[in-house]
Amino acid sequence: GSSPQAQIPLIKHKLKKRSDAVRSLLYLLKDLFMAIFKSNLILRRITEITPEMVKSLGIKALLLDVDNTLSTHHGTILVEGLPEWLEIMKQNGIKTVVVSNSKRFRIEPFAGRINQPFVSLACKPLPFGYAKGRKMAGVKKKECAIVGDQIFTDVLGANLYGIKSILVRPVKLEEGWSFKVRRYFEKKLLKEKF
């Protein structure tokens, strides 16, 4: 046999190959993990979404988050141009359903003002609210997308459920500490400024 010193280069070579394989696996796992936080489209506000954009993604129905997407957090004032935008979507055969984590007493009157079916207590990012909203719209998963302002609820939930997502800038940044923590991490995840 060869001396232990003679085997050192062979051992180093094997360790380097193993180290490269482990490094590649870690990068792959990181990419897979990051993919669950990635949206299909990022825009400034909901009213920038056009029927052409939606149709180019194969989408026939949009699930709409409320707080900081259609209005401010717990607000009642609609974002500028929302009723007209909803009408344009309707005229182009794109269905819309409000899907919110808020309670029924908040969402029902809000959805009523804009004449929209709704799902309250959606429990986003869990799939239940997305499934209910999609079924209300009568479309397949591949034909559905959520529009919302939060990566850790709207986008994450869409990816876990298997539908597309459109991330929009929050109408107004929230003041609570839990929102500030989430927004901090969202900025770290977003490579694009919007």
VEXMAR-349470 format. One record per residue: residue in one letter; x, y, z of N, C-alpha, C, CB in turn. Coordinates in steps of 0.02 Angstrom, whole numbers, always signed. Glycine has a CB too. Layout:
N
> milo, n.X, n.Y, n.Z, ca.X, ca.Y, ca.Z, c.X, c.Y, c.Z, cb.X, cb.Y, cb.Z
> A, X, Y, Z, X, Y, Z, X, Y, Z, X, Y, Z
...
! end
This chain:
194
> milo, n.X, n.Y, n.Z, ca.X, ca.Y, ca.Z, c.X, c.Y, c.Z, cb.X, cb.Y, cb.Z
> G, +39, -59, +0, +0, +0, +0, +41, +63, +0, -44, -1, +56
> S, +8, +115, -14, +41, +180, -15, +41, +211, +55, +5, +228, -66
> S, +86, +257, +63, +93, +289, +129, +34, +336, +142, +160, +327, +134
> P, +19, +349, +205, -35, +396, +221, -24, +465, +189, -42, +404, +297
> Q, +39, +487, +185, +53, +552, +154, +35, +552, +80, +127, +569, +163
> A, +44, +496, +48, +28, +491, -24, -47, +494, -36, +57, +426, -53
> Q, -86, +473, +14, -159, +473, +6, -191, +541, +23, -189, +420, +52
> I, -154, +586, +51, -181, +651, +71, -211, +689, +11, -126, +694, +103
> P, -177, +694, -46, -208, +729, -103, -273, +696, -126, -159, +732, -162
> L, -275, +630, -125, -336, +594, -144, -393, +609, -95, -323, +517, -148
> I, -377, +609, -31, -427, +624, +21, -451, +696, +13, -398, +613, +92
> K, -405, +744, +1, -424, +814, -9, -470, +821, -69, -361, +858, -18
> H, -453, +785, -123, -495, +787, -183, -566, +761, -168, -462, +746, -240
> K, -570, +706, -133, -636, +677, -116, -676, +725, -70, -628, +608, -81
> L, -641, +755, -22, -675, +802, +23, -699, +863, -15, -628, +823, +80
> K, -659, +888, -63, -680, +946, -103, -741, +928, -144, -622, +969, -149
> K, -741, +869, -175, -800, +848, -215, -862, +844, -170, -786, +779, -249
> R, -853, +815, -111, -909, +809, -64, -932, +879, -41, -889, +766, -2
> S, -884, +922, -27, -899, +991, -5, -937, +1028, -60, -834, +1029, +14
> D, -915, +1020, -123, -950, +1051, -179, -1021, +1025, -185, -912, +1039, -245
> A, -1030, +961, -175, -1097, +931, -179, -1142, +958, -123, -1093, +854, -176
> V, -1115, +963, -64, -1153, +990, -7, -1171, +1063, -20, -1113, +982, +59
> R, -1122, +1101, -45, -1134, +1172, -60, -1189, +1178, -113, -1069, +1206, -84
> S, -1186, +1137, -165, -1237, +1138, -218, -1306, +1121, -190, -1219, +1090, -274
> L, -1308, +1072, -146, -1371, +1052, -115, -1399, +1109, -72, -1362, +988, -73
> L, -1356, +1142, -35, -1378, +1198, +7, -1405, +1255, -35, -1321, +1223, +52
> Y, -1372, +1271, -91, -1397, +1323, -136, -1465, +1303, -166, -1346, +1337, -193
> L, -1472, +1240, -184, -1535, +1216, -211, -1591, +1222, -158, -1529, +1143, -234
> L, -1577, +1202, -97, -1626, +1208, -43, -1644, +1281, -30, -1600, +1175, +22
> K, -1594, +1325, -31, -1607, +1397, -22, -1652, +1422, -78, -1540, +1437, -21
> D, -1637, +1404, -140, -1679, +1426, -197, -1750, +1400, -191, -1648, +1402, -263
> L, -1757, +1337, -171, -1825, +1309, -162, -1862, +1345, -106, -1820, +1233, -145
> F, -1827, +1359, -51, -1858, +1395, +4, -1879, +1466, -17, -1810, +1399, +64
> M, -1836, +1501, -52, -1851, +1569, -74, -1907, +1571, -124, -1788, +1601, -103
> A, -1915, +1518, -163, -1967, +1516, -215, -2037, +1522, -185, -1962, +1451, -256
> I, -2047, +1499, -123, -2114, +1503, -94, -2133, +1574, -75, -2119, +1458, -32
> F, -2084, +1620, -77, -2098, +1691, -62, -2098, +1734, -125, -2046, +1717, -12
> K, -2095, +1703, -183, -2090, +1741, -246, -2158, +1748, -279, -2041, +1706, -294
> S, -2174, +1809, -298, -2238, +1821, -333, -2226, +1820, -408, -2270, +1889, -310
> N, -2280, +1812, -445, -2276, +1810, -518, -2269, +1880, -548, -2338, +1777, -546
> L, -2294, +1930, -512, -2293, +1998, -537, -2291, +2046, -478, -2356, +2012, -582
> I, -2255, +2101, -485, -2250, +2151, -432, -2269, +2219, -463, -2178, +2154, -400
> L, -2318, +2251, -433, -2342, +2316, -457, -2350, +2365, -398, -2408, +2309, -496
> R, -2359, +2428, -414, -2368, +2479, -362, -2437, +2476, -330, -2356, +2548, -391
> R, -2488, +2468, -372, -2557, +2467, -344, -2601, +2422, -387, -2587, +2539, -340
> I, -2656, +2402, -359, -2701, +2355, -391, -2727, +2381, -458, -2759, +2338, -345
> T, -2740, +2446, -461, -2769, +2475, -522, -2720, +2476, -581, -2794, +2545, -508
> E, -2657, +2458, -570, -2609, +2452, -625, -2616, +2385, -661, -2538, +2460, -599
> I, -2653, +2339, -632, -2663, +2273, -663, -2712, +2283, -721, -2691, +2220, -611
> T, -2691, +2260, -779, -2734, +2266, -838, -2762, +2198, -858, -2695, +2297, -897
> P, -2818, +2198, -893, -2845, +2134, -918, -2794, +2097, -961, -2910, +2146, -958
> E, -2754, +2133, -999, -2703, +2101, -1041, -2651, +2065, -998, -2670, +2154, -1087
> M, -2629, +2096, -944, -2580, +2065, -899, -2609, +2000, -871, -2561, +2112, -841
> V, -2671, +2005, -847, -2704, +1949, -816, -2712, +1891, -866, -2773, +1970, -788
> K, -2736, +1907, -924, -2747, +1856, -976, -2681, +1826, -999, -2784, +1886, -1035
> S, -2627, +1866, -1001, -2562, +1839, -1022, -2535, +1787, -973, -2511, +1896, -1030
> L, -2558, +1791, -911, -2539, +1741, -860, -2587, +1682, -858, -2536, +1774, -791
> G, -2638, +1683, -902, -2687, +1629, -904, -2738, +1633, -847, -2652, +1563, -902
> I, -2745, +1692, -819, -2789, +1702, -760, -2859, +1722, -782, -2759, +1754, -712
> K, -2909, +1690, -751, -2979, +1707, -764, -3014, +1734, -702, -3017, +1645, -790
> A, -2980, +1730, -644, -3009, +1756, -582, -2954, +1783, -536, -3049, +1700, -545
> L, -2970, +1838, -504, -2925, +1869, -455, -2956, +1868, -386, -2907, +1942, -476
> L, -2919, +1842, -339, -2939, +1845, -268, -2907, +1908, -241, -2917, +1780, -227
> L, -2947, +1950, -208, -2923, +2016, -188, -2918, +2023, -112, -2970, +2069, -214
> D, -2858, +2036, -89, -2847, +2053, -19, -2879, +2122, -7, -2771, +2053, +0
> V, -2898, +2137, +55, -2930, +2201, +69, -2881, +2250, +100, -2989, +2191, +117
> D, -2857, +2235, +160, -2817, +2283, +197, -2751, +2297, +162, -2803, +2257, +268
> N, -2742, +2361, +146, -2683, +2387, +112, -2676, +2365, +40, -2622, +2367, +150
> T, -2730, +2337, +12, -2733, +2321, -59, -2790, +2359, -91, -2740, +2244, -70
> L, -2850, +2352, -62, -2910, +2388, -87, -2923, +2452, -47, -2971, +2342, -84
> S, -2896, +2455, +13, -2906, +2510, +60, -2847, +2510, +109, -2976, +2505, +98
> T, -2845, +2559, +153, -2793, +2558, +205, -2811, +2503, +255, -2788, +2627, +241
> H, -2763, +2487, +299, -2775, +2435, +349, -2834, +2455, +394, -2711, +2423, +392
> H, -2885, +2415, +396, -2948, +2428, +432, -2983, +2492, +409, -2934, +2433, +507
> G, -2967, +2515, +349, -2998, +2575, +322, -3062, +2559, +284, -2949, +2612, +277
> T, -3097, +2612, +266, -3159, +2604, +228, -3157, +2642, +162, -3219, +2628, +269
> I, -3107, +2683, +153, -3101, +2722, +91, -3066, +2679, +38, -3062, +2789, +103
> L, -3098, +2672, -19, -3071, +2631, -73, -3011, +2666, -105, -3125, +2617, -126
> V, -2964, +2626, -131, -2909, +2656, -168, -2937, +2691, -230, -2855, +2603, -188
> E, -2905, +2744, -250, -2929, +2783, -306, -2935, +2740, -369, -2882, +2843, -319
> G, -2993, +2744, -401, -3004, +2708, -464, -3026, +2636, -457, -2942, +2710, -504
> L, -3035, +2612, -395, -3053, +2542, -385, -3120, +2522, -417, -3056, +2526, -311
> P, -3174, +2560, -407, -3238, +2539, -438, -3233, +2534, -515, -3294, +2588, -420
> E, -3197, +2581, -545, -3188, +2580, -618, -3146, +2519, -639, -3155, +2645, -642
> W, -3093, +2505, -601, -3050, +2448, -615, -3089, +2383, -611, -2991, +2447, -566
> L, -3130, +2376, -559, -3171, +2316, -551, -3218, +2308, -611, -3212, +2318, -486
> E, -3246, +2362, -635, -3291, +2360, -693, -3253, +2339, -756, -3324, +2430, -704
> I, -3193, +2364, -765, -3152, +2344, -822, -3137, +2269, -820, -3085, +2385, -824
> M, -3120, +2244, -761, -3107, +2172, -754, -3170, +2132, -772, -3085, +2155, -681
> K, -3227, +2154, -747, -3290, +2120, -760, -3306, +2120, -835, -3348, +2154, -721
> Q, -3297, +2178, -868, -3311, +2184, -940, -3265, +2138, -981, -3302, +2256, -962
> N, -3207, +2122, -954, -3160, +2079, -989, -3165, +2006, -967, -3089, +2104, -977
> G, -3218, +1989, -930, -3230, +1920, -910, -3185, +1894, -855, -3222, +1877, -969
> I, -3154, +1939, -817, -3111, +1919, -762, -3151, +1925, -697, -3046, +1963, -759
> K, -3160, +1868, -664, -3199, +1867, -602, -3155, +1892, -545, -3226, +1796, -588
> T, -3188, +1921, -495, -3153, +1945, -436, -3190, +1923, -373, -3145, +2022, -437
> V, -3152, +1903, -322, -3180, +1883, -258, -3135, +1912, -203, -3185, +1804, -252
> V, -3165, +1945, -154, -3128, +1971, -97, -3111, +1913, -50, -3169, +2028, -60
> V, -3047, +1907, -32, -3025, +1855, +15, -2983, +1889, +68, -2984, +1798, -23
> S, -3008, +1888, +130, -2974, +1925, +184, -2970, +1884, +248, -3011, +1990, +197
> N, -2919, +1898, +286, -2913, +1868, +353, -2957, +1903, +404, -2840, +1870, +376
> S, -2985, +1960, +386, -3028, +1997, +432, -3094, +1961, +444, -3041, +2068, +406
> K, -3127, +1982, +497, -3191, +1951, +516, -3248, +1974, +470, -3209, +1966, +589
> R, -3301, +1935, +469, -3358, +1947, +426, -3387, +2018, +436, -3412, +1895, +439
> F, -3392, +2040, +500, -3423, +2105, +513, -3383, +2162, +480, -3429, +2117, +589
> R, -3319, +2152, +466, -3279, +2202, +430, -3285, +2193, +354, -3206, +2198, +452
> I, -3281, +2131, +331, -3276, +2118, +259, -3344, +2121, +224, -3245, +2050, +248
> E, -3396, +2098, +255, -3462, +2097, +221, -3484, +2166, +197, -3515, +2068, +268
> P, -3484, +2217, +241, -3504, +2283, +216, -3455, +2312, +164, -3510, +2332, +275
> F, -3391, +2298, +173, -3341, +2321, +125, -3353, +2290, +56, -3270, +2306, +150
> A, -3360, +2224, +55, -3372, +2189, -8, -3439, +2210, -39, -3371, +2112, +3
> G, -3488, +2224, +3, -3553, +2247, -21, -3549, +2314, -57, -3602, +2252, +37
> R, -3508, +2358, -31, -3499, +2424, -63, -3472, +2419, -134, -3452, +2467, -22
> I, -3432, +2367, -147, -3404, +2360, -214, -3435, +2300, -251, -3328, +2351, -209
> N, -3490, +2275, -223, -3529, +2222, -254, -3486, +2160, -271, -3562, +2248, -317
> Q, -3451, +2135, -220, -3406, +2078, -230, -3424, +2020, -184, -3334, +2099, -219
> P, -3420, +1959, -209, -3425, +1901, -164, -3362, +1902, -119, -3430, +1833, -203
> F, -3367, +1870, -61, -3310, +1875, -14, -3301, +1812, +27, -3319, +1934, +32
> V, -3240, +1805, +51, -3221, +1754, +100, -3190, +1792, +158, -3171, +1699, +70
> S, -3219, +1786, +217, -3189, +1816, +277, -3154, +1762, +317, -3244, +1853, +320
> L, -3114, +1782, +365, -3075, +1735, +406, -3042, +1682, +362, -3121, +1701, +459
> A, -3007, +1706, +311, -2977, +1661, +261, -2917, +1621, +288, -2954, +1701, +201
> C, -2889, +1643, +344, -2832, +1608, +375, -2771, +1605, +330, -2853, +1537, +396
> K, -2762, +1656, +288, -2702, +1658, +246, -2640, +1660, +291, -2703, +1720, +197
> P, -2589, +1623, +277, -2571, +1590, +214, -2595, +1517, +207, -2498, +1592, +207
> L, -2636, +1493, +252, -2663, +1426, +244, -2708, +1424, +182, -2702, +1402, +308
> P, -2718, +1366, +151, -2752, +1363, +86, -2828, +1368, +87, -2734, +1300, +54
> F, -2860, +1365, +145, -2933, +1360, +148, -2969, +1418, +115, -2955, +1355, +220
> G, -2950, +1479, +131, -2982, +1538, +103, -2971, +1545, +28, -2958, +1600, +137
> Y, -2911, +1527, +6, -2896, +1529, -66, -2941, +1478, -102, -2820, +1513, -78
> A, -2947, +1419, -73, -2988, +1366, -105, -3061, +1389, -109, -2983, +1300, -65
> K, -3086, +1417, -55, -3156, +1440, -55, -3167, +1496, -106, -3176, +1464, +15
> G, -3122, +1544, -109, -3127, +1599, -157, -3123, +1574, -229, -3073, +1650, -144
> R, -3077, +1528, -241, -3069, +1501, -309, -3132, +1464, -330, -3009, +1454, -312
> K, -3160, +1425, -284, -3222, +1388, -300, -3280, +1436, -312, -3240, +1339, -242
> M, -3283, +1490, -274, -3336, +1540, -284, -3330, +1570, -354, -3331, +1596, -231
> A, -3268, +1578, -378, -3257, +1606, -445, -3268, +1554, -500, -3186, +1634, -451
> G, -3267, +1490, -481, -3279, +1437, -529, -3223, +1426, -579, -3341, +1451, -567
> V, -3161, +1432, -555, -3103, +1423, -600, -3056, +1370, -572, -3066, +1490, -610
> K, -3011, +1347, -615, -2959, +1300, -595, -2902, +1339, -561, -2931, +1259, -656
> K, -2861, +1302, -523, -2804, +1335, -489, -2761, +1374, -537, -2762, +1283, -452
> K, -2746, +1344, -594, -2700, +1377, -642, -2730, +1441, -672, -2681, +1329, -698
> E, -2796, +1451, -662, -2830, +1510, -689, -2843, +1563, -636, -2896, +1489, -720
> C, -2811, +1556, -578, -2827, +1598, -520, -2763, +1630, -492, -2862, +1558, -465
> A, -2770, +1692, -468, -2715, +1727, -435, -2742, +1768, -377, -2676, +1772, -486
> I, -2700, +1778, -327, -2716, +1823, -272, -2680, +1889, -285, -2695, +1792, -202
> V, -2714, +1944, -268, -2682, +2010, -270, -2679, +2034, -198, -2722, +2061, -316
> G, -2619, +2047, -173, -2612, +2069, -104, -2547, +2105, -92, -2618, +2010, -57
> D, -2540, +2132, -32, -2482, +2174, -15, -2431, +2140, +30, -2506, +2236, +17
> Q, -2444, +2077, +51, -2398, +2046, +99, -2368, +1981, +72, -2434, +2033, +164
> I, -2303, +1977, +76, -2268, +1916, +54, -2285, +1858, +99, -2192, +1928, +52
> F, -2287, +1869, +166, -2294, +1814, +213, -2366, +1790, +222, -2267, +1835, +279
> T, -2414, +1823, +192, -2482, +1797, +192, -2505, +1783, +121, -2531, +1846, +227
> D, -2511, +1836, +81, -2539, +1830, +14, -2497, +1787, -33, -2549, +1898, -16
> V, -2433, +1805, -40, -2389, +1770, -87, -2372, +1700, -62, -2324, +1810, -97
> L, -2352, +1694, +1, -2337, +1628, +29, -2397, +1581, +22, -2316, +1635, +103
> G, -2456, +1605, +41, -2516, +1564, +36, -2531, +1543, -35, -2575, +1601, +65
> A, -2523, +1589, -82, -2535, +1572, -153, -2488, +1516, -175, -2525, +1634, -198
> N, -2425, +1522, -157, -2377, +1470, -177, -2390, +1404, -142, -2306, +1493, -162
> L, -2410, +1406, -80, -2426, +1344, -45, -2488, +1311, -74, -2437, +1357, +30
> Y, -2537, +1351, -96, -2599, +1325, -125, -2590, +1306, -199, -2655, +1376, -117
> G, -2542, +1336, -232, -2530, +1319, -302, -2563, +1365, -352, -2552, +1250, -314
> I, -2573, +1429, -331, -2601, +1479, -378, -2549, +1535, -387, -2669, +1507, -352
> K, -2562, +1578, -435, -2517, +1634, -448, -2531, +1691, -398, -2526, +1659, -521
> S, -2483, +1737, -396, -2492, +1795, -351, -2467, +1858, -384, -2455, +1784, -284
> I, -2499, +1913, -367, -2479, +1980, -389, -2469, +2021, -326, -2532, +2013, -438
> L, -2408, +2041, -313, -2391, +2081, -254, -2397, +2154, -271, -2320, +2063, -227
> V, -2432, +2192, -229, -2438, +2264, -238, -2409, +2300, -177, -2512, +2285, -250
> R, -2388, +2361, -188, -2362, +2402, -132, -2419, +2416, -84, -2330, +2468, -159
> P, -2407, +2414, -18, -2459, +2430, +30, -2486, +2501, +18, -2433, +2424, +102
> V, -2552, +2510, +25, -2583, +2576, +18, -2551, +2624, +68, -2659, +2572, +28
> K, -2543, +2601, +129, -2512, +2641, +183, -2477, +2592, +230, -2566, +2685, +221
> L, -2416, +2608, +249, -2380, +2564, +295, -2412, +2565, +364, -2306, +2585, +300
> E, -2417, +2506, +394, -2449, +2499, +459, -2401, +2520, +515, -2471, +2426, +470
> E, -2429, +2536, +573, -2390, +2560, +629, -2371, +2506, +679, -2428, +2614, +665
> G, -2408, +2451, +683, -2396, +2400, +734, -2329, +2366, +727, -2450, +2348, +730
> W, -2300, +2343, +782, -2234, +2313, +782, -2231, +2250, +740, -2212, +2297, +853
> S, -2285, +2209, +740, -2284, +2146, +702, -2281, +2161, +627, -2347, +2103, +718
> F, -2315, +2215, +605, -2312, +2234, +535, -2242, +2259, +517, -2364, +2289, +519
> K, -2213, +2297, +563, -2146, +2324, +550, -2095, +2267, +542, -2124, +2371, +606
> V, -2101, +2215, +583, -2056, +2158, +578, -2066, +2123, +511, -2068, +2109, +637
> R, -2129, +2110, +492, -2143, +2077, +429, -2118, +2118, +370, -2217, +2063, +421
> R, -2131, +2183, +372, -2110, +2227, +316, -2033, +2229, +311, -2137, +2298, +326
> Y, -1999, +2226, +367, -1925, +2224, +367, -1901, +2163, +328, -1897, +2223, +439
> F, -1929, +2104, +344, -1909, +2043, +310, -1932, +2041, +238, -1935, +1983, +348
> E, -1989, +2071, +224, -2012, +2075, +155, -1963, +2115, +112, -2083, +2107, +151
> K, -1937, +2170, +139, -1888, +2210, +102, -1826, +2169, +87, -1869, +2274, +141
> K, -1806, +2126, +134, -1747, +2084, +124, -1760, +2033, +68, -1729, +2047, +190
> L, -1822, +2008, +63, -1839, +1959, +12, -1848, +1989, -57, -1902, +1922, +32
> L, -1871, +2052, -59, -1884, +2084, -123, -1819, +2110, -153, -1934, +2142, -116
> K, -1802, +2084, -209, -1742, +2108, -243, -1758, +2170, -284, -1712, +2054, -288
> E, -1821, +2175, -307, -1843, +2232, -348, -1874, +2284, -303, -1893, +2209, -402
> K, -1858, +2347, -316, -1891, +2402, -281, -1956, +2416, -318, -1845, +2468, -279
> F, -2009, +2429, -279, -2072, +2446, -312, -2109, +2498, -272, -2116, +2385, -323
! end
